[in-house]
Amino acid sequence: MGRQIIKQPNGLYAEYSTIVEAFIMADATADQIIQNSRQEAADEAERRCKEAMENADAGKIRGFGLTWEDALDNHNQHSTPEDRIESNSTELT
């Protein structure tokens, strides 16, 4: 979403959306703007992680995704002997 933070004449901040062409937040302190952005970023990260785990649970491989076996092979090819993982291991060291 295209957004712009604008300083208001009263010294507080507003956030304007170029998508809906309207203010989505007004009369906010700097801390409120930051907290709002932080929360939105956290929510988006949680959404992406949940989607990725749902895909993994369903056996879906997206884009350049790897299976466990492919990732394990790549890891072991690029790791020192002490950092290699056995194919039946469930622990990462």
Secondary structure, 3 states (H helix, E strand, C coil): CCEEEEECCCCCEEEEECCCCEEEEEEECHHHHHHHHHHHHHHHHHHHHHHHHHHHHCCCCCCCCCCHHHHHHHHHHCCCHHHCCCCCCCCCC
